[in-house]
Amino acid sequence: MYAKIEITGVIEVVTGMHIGGTSEFSAIGAIDSPVVRDALTQLPMIPGSSLKGKMRSLLSRSKSDNYMPIEIKDEPESVMRLFGFSGDTNFKRGRLQFSDMFLSNRDQLFARGARNETEVKFENTINRLTAVANPRQIERAIRGSEFDFSIMYNVSECSEIEEDFSNIAKAMKLLEYDYLGGNGSRGYGKIKFKDMEACCVIGEISDEITEKCEKILNGV
C-alpha cells in the first residue's frame, strides 16, 4: 500500500552542539571550526544527514553482538529497511526520509539573555612531550536551542509498522544517551527529543495505528 506517516517534534540542545560547516577563508582571529548554517538566514541548522547517520549507527550497534560498528551490508534487515542500502550489486530503498532542521526559537533565546545564536568554545590540545599548546576556537549552537524536525515514514507493510516505530523510538532514545555532532566525549551535543507526533499525511492509515505509533515514540 502507498501511505506516509510524518513524525514531527522538537530537538532541544541540552549542551553546546557543534556540527561543522566550512568557511570560504580563514582570516586572522577567525573561528577555526564554525557550525553549519542555513544559507538564507545564517542561523545554525542540523542537516538531516547528521541525524540519520547517528540514529542508524547507534541502532545498528545496539543490534550487534559485541556493540561494535558493523558494515552496512551486514546490518539486520530491520535496520536496513528503515535507512536503506546501496551496494555494488543490490539496492534497498529506506522507509525514512529526513529533512534538514532549522533553529526555531531564536527570539526566546534572546529573551532569556542570549546575545547570539552560537557561542565560541576555546580549547587546547597539549603535546605531552613538548608541553606545546595548540589552541583552537570551536563554534557551538548554544544550550536551549530548539530545532523543529520532520521525518517521513513510508509505509510498505502494515504488519511491520509497529516494529519499525519501536526501532525508531529506540534509535532516538539511544541518541539522547549519546551525542549529536562532534566532540561528544568533551560534553558537546547532548540533545532531547520533545513534543513528538505521528500523523498520516498520505494514504489511509487508521487513527488507532497512528496513535499507537505516537505512544511508542513518546514511551507511553
DRENZAGU-792825 format. One record per atom (N, C-alpha, C): x, y, z. Coordinates in steps of 0.001 Angstrom, whole numbers, padded with zeros to 6 digits, always signed. Each point is the difference from the previous one (the first is absolute). Example, Ala and Ser with C-alpha at 12.3 -4.5 7.8 and 13.67 -1.06 7.14 Angstrom:
<pts>
+013190-005690+007800 -000890+001190+000000 +000900+001200+000000 -000350+001050-000720 +000820+001190+000060 -000770+001090+000730 
</pts>
This chain:
<pts>
+000844-001191+000000 -000844+001191+000000 +000885+001249+000000 -000567+001113-000460 +000754+001241-000050 -000549+000964+001044 +000813+000276+001001 -000391+000930+001053 +001252+000558+000653 -000152+001170+000595 +001115+000643+000695 -000458+000475+001370 +000820-000253+001000 -000238+000506+001350 +001117+000993+000319 -000384+001229+000315 +001002+001012+000342 +000222+000036+001508 +001255-000071+000393 +000397+000117+001400 +000545+001407+000192 -000622+000764+000877 +000465+001357+000262 +000305+000166+001482 +000787+001002+000299 +000354+000271+001377 +001084+001049+000077 +000640+000059+001155 +001023+001004+000268 +001241-000677+000546 +001165+000405-000507 +001271-000397+000593 +000490+001159+000848 +000133-000229+001302 +000527+001017+000911 +001481-000275+000256 +000825+001022-000154 +001431-000124+000267 +000217+000173+001505 +000504-001032+000647 +000198+000015+001451 +001391+000534+000354 +001009-000349-000792 +001338+000573+000155 +000455+000514-001358 +000901+000971-000012 +000450+000600-001247 +000273-001036-001079 -000505+000236-001212 +000080-001003-001064 +000797+000547-001183 +000960-000800-000468 +000802+000399-001155 -000197-000993-001141 -000658+000458-001057 -000049-000734-001264 +000708+000887-001002 +001161-000424-000439 +000907+000862-000726 -000452+000405-001383 +000272+001263-000326 -000195+000510-001342 +001351+000364-000594 +000005+000822-001002 +001245+000441-000623 -000017+001513-000146 +001185+000601-000038 +000121+001430-000257 +000793+000182-001288 -000318+001047-000732 +000661+000221-001278 +001450+000426+000169 +000298+000623+001121 +001381+000414+000265 +000211+000016+001503 +001251+000024+000422 +000340+000022+001419 +000779+001272+000290 -000728+001039+000361 +000650+001252+000359 +000662-000139+001363 +000943+000894+000293 +000666-000024+001307 -001041+000218+001082 -000015-000878+000989 -000966+000094+001089 -001332-000656-000292 -000150-000586-001194 -001265-000643-000355 -000173-001292+000785 -001254-000432+000118 -000303-001257+000679 +000595-001150-000802 +000689-000901+000703 +000647-001119-000683 -001015-000995-000546 -001084-000233+000767 -000973-001006-000409 -001411+000551+000181 -000573+000644-001036 -001351+000552+000113 -001067-001073-000121 -001214+000350+000423 -001125-000928-000146 -000583+000144-001395 -000727-001018-000435 -000707+000082-001273 -001213+000911+000188 -000253+000841-001006 -001073+000992+000094 -000918-000061-001225 -001232+000455+000199 -000946+000142-001103 +000470+001143-000893 +000077-000233-001298 +000522+000995-000928 -000883+001247-000071 -001286-000120+000286 -000905+001142-000111 -000016+000855+001257 -000055-000628+001177 -000117+000749+001252 +001315+000135+000754 +000988-000822-000363 +001283-000057+000701 -000147-000470+001448 -001114-000659+000319 -000204-000564+001327 +000492-001445+000014 +000400-000510+001175 +000443-001398+000090 -001085-000951-000477 +000413-001118-000568 -000929-001012-000463 +000558-001383+000314 -000853-001006-000097 +000414-001397+000129 -000310-000681-001323 +000991-000429-000755 -000280-000722-001240 -000730-001312+000299 -000971-000328-000854 -000704-001264+000180 +000943-001185-000025 +001076+000107-000787 +000963-001095-000098 +000702-000272+001330 +000205+001053+000804 +000656-000174+001309 -000886-000811+000933 -001293+000329+000025 -000930-000736+000852 -000165-001431-000485 -000165-000167-001292 -000181-001336-000560 +001207-000885+000286 +001203+000520-000269 +001201-000803+000178 +000206-000431+001434 -000256+000912+000953 +000226-000345+001403 -001050-000984+000508 -001260+000209-000370 -001043-000936+000413 +000273-001390-000563 +000421-000048-001261 +000272-001294-000634 +001157-000723+000683 +001098+000710+000229 +001171-000663+000573 -000275-000502+001409 -000738+000777+000799 -000302-000426+001368 -000944-001204+000013 -001024+000030-000857 -000932-001124-000051 +000700-001255-000491 +000852+000156-001009 +000731-001140-000546 +000924-000605+001046 +000710+000856+000736 +000916-000495+001030 -000755-000692+001131 -001206+000502+000309 -000774-000610+001076 -000452-001408-000350 -000059-000297-001299 -000426-001315-000443 +001186-000901-000348 +001223+000518+000223 +001200-000796-000223 +000327-000782+001265 +000514-001196-000153 +000285-000860+001149 +001015+000609+000960 +000976+000747-000530 +001035+000568+000870 -000027+001523+000039 -001098+000596-000434 -000198+001454+000028 +001102+000742-000750 +000516-000590-001031 +001016+000647-000830 -000613+000377-001346 +000556+001026-000648 -000519+000379-001327 +000105-001157-000983 -001014-000137-000827 +000019-001038-001023 -000231+000643-001359 +000417-000678-001050 -000216+000532-001341 -001487+000025-000322 -000388+000970-000813 -001410+000153-000345 -000566-001265-000626 +000810-000665-000831 -000489-001207-000666 -000276-001137+000981 +000530+000111+001222 -000203-001038+001004 -001047+000380+001043 -000652+001128-000190 -000997+000444+000969 -001231-000911-000014 -000720-000063+001116 -001254-000756+000022 -001002+000588-000985 -000867-000827-000488 -001001+000447-000978 -000886+001090+000585 -000273-000059+001301 -000865+000984+000643 +000617+001397-000033 +001327+000085+000003 +000692+001290-000109 +000074+000432-001453 +000329-000942-000877 +000176+000300-001415 -001289+000501-000641 -001132-000553+000414 -001249+000415-000632 -000409+001416+000431 +000482+000477+001153 -000283+001365+000424 +000894+001008-000708 +001294-000328-000102 +000981+000984-000465 +000502-000250-001423 -000294-001160-000560 +000386-000274-001371 +001399-000574-000137 +000306-000459-001215 +001298-000586-000286 +000277+000093-001489 +001219+000397-000330 +000413+000061-001400 +001346-000685-000130 +000004-001214-000539 +001222-000770-000161 +000399-000109-001456 +001037-000776-000244 +000491-000158-001371 -000979-000763-000876 -000722-000930+000618 -000871-000870-000798 -001476+000100+000355 -000324+000651+001119 -001415+000112+000363 -000287+001356+000619 -001293+000303+000115 -000447+001302+000467 -001283-000185+000793 -000101+000699+001140 -001210-000069+000806 -000371+001412+000432 -001178+000423-000372 -000456+001341+000346 -000428+000041+001467 +000485+000980+000735 -000371+000146+001402 -001409+000546+000156 -000618-000316+001119 -001356+000467+000251 -000029+001387+000637 +001143+000510+000466 +000046+001289+000679 +000593+001075-000900 -000609+001179+000031 +000519+001177-000685 +000223+001097+001046 +001227+000484+000091 +000363+001012+000994 +000105+001376-000654 -000562+001007+000645 +000102+001376-000487 +001045+000761+000821 +000598+001025-000619 +000880+000891+000755 -000818+000712+001073 +000670+000377+001083 -000669+000632+001137 +000592+001382+000267 -000856+000976+000309 +000427+001379+000151 -000378+000543+001378 +000817+000898+000519 -000244+000594+001312 -001377+000648+000031 -000809-000330+001007 -001390+000459+000017 -000342+000896+001192 +000932+000189+000953 -000340+000782+001191 +000991+001132+000251 +000486+000626-001075 +000978+001085+000146 -000509+001097+000921 -001239+000441-000176 -000535+001097+000807 -000039-000374+001476 -000383-001245+000295 -000052-000437+001398 +001387-000041+000632 +001003-000415-000788 +001368-000031+000511 +000472+001403+000369 -000295+000975-000863 +000414+001370+000280 -000776+000576+001182 -001265-000389+000158 -000795+000463+001144 +000553-000551+001312 +000666-001154-000074 +000578-000608+001194 +001410+000528+000299 +000499+000886-000843 +001282+000615+000278 +001120-000342-000953 -000277-000839-000995 +001044-000346-000970 +000350+001232-000836 +001274+000124-000339 +000449+001109-000833 +000242-000429-001447 +000021-001294-000211 +000223-000527-001340 -000607-001381-000065 -000172-000517-001222 -000550-001355-000158 +001057-001061+000232 +001266+000410+000014 +001095-000942+000206 +000966+000543+001043 +000892-000860+000435 +001072+000385+000920 +001307-000560-000547 +001107+000580+000445 +001309-000480-000413 +000694-000627+001204 +000358-001262-000152 +000671-000751+001069 +001489-000064-000338 +000826+000508+000920 +001443-000048-000187 +000538-001294+000592 +000742-000733-000781 +000562-001262+000455 +001479-000072-000345 +000725-000800+000784 +001430-000220-000229 +000289-001485-000087 +000874-000371-000896 +000615-001323+000057 +001455+000212+000376 +000484-000813+000933 +001357+000156+000521 +000857-001181-000439 +001134+000290-000620 +000968-001043-000339 +000633-000504+001284 -000153-001275+000309 +000481-000534+001275 +001519-000014+000107 +000672+000005-001132 +001474-000038+000025 +000601+001403+000079 -000590+000958-000734 +000581+001344-000051 -000780+001012+000831 -001202-000377+000445 -000882+000892+000765 -000444+001210-000819 +000127-000094-001319 -000434+001093-000870 -001515-000072-000194 -000652+001147+000185 -001454+000053-000141 -000397+000312-001433 -001095-000587-000417 -000554+000279-001324 -001440+000489+000187 -000181+001308+000229 -001339+000524+000275 -000866+000039-001253 -001302-000140+000208 -000935+000091-001121 -001334+000498+000510 -000787+000532-000913 -001307+000553+000331 -001085-000822-000707 -000929-000521+000776 -001063-000836-000547 -001349+000676+000254 -000755+000198-001056 -001314+000625+000119 -001053-001053+000325 -000953+000364+000872 -001053-000941+000405 -001362+000694+000010 -001027-000725-000384 -001363+000446+000257 -000209-000052+001509 -000578+001042+000574 -000059+000097+001457 -001076-000911+000586 +000194-000355+001266 -000983-000844+000680 -001334+000738+000069 -001066-000750-000094 -001335+000592-000044 -000508+000238-001407 +000888-000108-000991 -000433+000144-001394 -000970-001125-000355 -000985+000315-000816 -000975-001001-000438 -000080-000023-001518 -000104-001207-000531 -000088-000207-001441 -001205-000881-000293 -000950+000499-000768 -001151-000811-000406 +000469-001063-000987 -000460-001229+000187 +000395-001056-000926 -001209-000674-000631 +000236-000559-001171 -001022-000768-000716 +000668-001218-000620 -000522-001167+000326 +000473-001252-000582 -001200-000672-000653 +000117-000318-001269 -001098-000638-000716 +000222-001507-000029 -001002-000730+000460 +000043-001463-000028 -000901-000493-001119 +000593-000736-000941 -000750-000546-001128 -000492-001406+000343 -001303-000163+000015 -000598-001280+000362 +000146-000994-001145 +000584-001142+000312 +000112-001079-000994 -000848-001192+000407 +000139-000399+001250 -000759-001132+000537 -000669+000430+001301 -001321-000025+000021 -000716+000400+001217 +000398-000855+001199 +000317-001263-000258 +000347-000912+001093 +001343+000354+000642 +000805+000855-000658 +001325+000343+000517 +000070+001411+000575 -001109+000737-000016 +000008+001381+000477 +000407+000075+001467 -000615-000821+000836 +000276+000063+001438 +001470-000321+000300 +000529-001026-000652 +001406-000356+000213 +000911+001127-000475 -000315+000581-001156 +000813+001095-000526 +000007+001182+000968 -001156+000360+000517 -000070+001141+000910 +000687-000300+001331 -000018-001235+000414 +000741-000373+001216 +001498+000197-000218 +000479-000330-001202 +001417+000187-000311 +000350+001477-000153 -000911+000788-000565 +000225+001445-000094 +000098+000602+001401 -000936-000391+000867 +000012+000509+001372 +001269-000420+000734 +000437-001222-000248 +001234-000489+000632 +001200+000811-000459 +000081+000290-001300 +001109+000790-000533 +000012+001398+000608 -001174+000582+000182 -000086+001328+000608 +000446-000036+001459 -000426-001008+000727 +000388-000117+001403 +001506-000227+000135 +000566-000829-000877 +001447-000216+000018 +000743+001306-000263 -000531+000822-000908 +000645+001267-000315 -000062+000962+001179 -001083-000028+000739 -000100+000867+001180 +001070-000342+001035 +000429-001251+000029 +001050-000417+000931 +001378+000029-000650 +000078+000516-001226 +001266+000121-000701 +000190+001488-000328 +000322+000335-001214 +000159+001404-000368 -000178+000160-001504 -000348+001232-000392 -000169+000327-001410 +001057+001027-000384 +000692-000237-001120 +001068+000888-000407 +001346-000486+000482 +000942+000927+000136 +001359-000372+000370 +000327+000256+001464 +001134-000545+000434 +000568+000246+001330 -000908-000438+001151 -000736-001070-000217 -000898-000481+001046 +000711-000432+001268 +001224-000490-000119 +000736-000426+001189 +000385+001185+000879 -000086+001215-000551 +000306+001212+000764 -001267+000672+000536 -001116-000665-000156 -001244+000546+000543 -000887+000695-001009 +000404+000029-001264 -000799+000652-001026 -001185-000884-000420 -001009+000628-000549 -001003-000678-000806 -001038-000856+000689 -000223+000203+001311 -001082-000753+000643 -001321+000642-000408 -000950-000813-000444 -001281+000519-000477 -001161-000740+000649 -001200+000542-000232 -001229-000622+000495 -001084+000162-001050 -000729-001089-000267 -001154+000053-000910 -001252+000361+000802 -000805+000941-000506 -001196+000444+000706 -001191+000117-000946 -001181-000010+000589 -001251+000335-000699 -000188-000794-001292 +000269-001292+000057 -000076-000807-001220 -001438-000403-000333 -000319+000086-001283 -001316-000383-000499 +000169-000845-001253 -000978-000846-000263 -000021-000812-001217 -001340+000227-000687 +000059+000343-001280 -001222+000324-000732 +000071-000562-001409 -001047-000680-000415 -000069-000508-001368 -000306+001173-000931 +000918+000262-000929 -000156+001155-000885 -000366-000399-001429 +000239-001252-000352 -000372-000520-001317 -000506-001424+000187 -001080-000346-000679 -000533-001349+000110 -000996-000127+001138 -000327-001222+000301 -000993-000262+001042 +000575-000942+001050 +000378+000580+001119 +000448-000752+001171 -000931+000383+001144 -000507-000964+000715 -000983+000279+001042 +000600+000851+001118 -000870+000773+000639 +000428+000814+001136 +000545-000876+001125 -000544-001185+000111 +000456-000916+001047 +001484-000337-000182 +000408-000223-001254 +001397-000335-000274 +000901+001204+000254 -000379+001185-000486 +000844+001186+000190 +000086+000378+001479 -001085-000180+000739 +000045+000278+001439 +000935-000961+000715 +000006-001254-000440 +000908-000979+000593 +001442+000346-000334 +000248+000429-001246 +001345+000413-000402 +000477+001169+000852 -000890+000940+000236 +000342+001187+000788 +000341-000396+001438 -000754-000927+000547 +000278-000456+001367 +001349-000715+000082 +000320-000775-001053 +001297-000681-000031 +001125+001028+000003 -000128+001040-000821 +001039+001029-000099 +000206+000708+001329 -001096+000235+000726 +000081+000739+001257 +000160-000903+001210 +000188-001288-000246 +000237-000929+001099 -001169-000189+000935 -001209+000142-000552 -001204-000137+000838 -000446-001459+000031 
</pts>
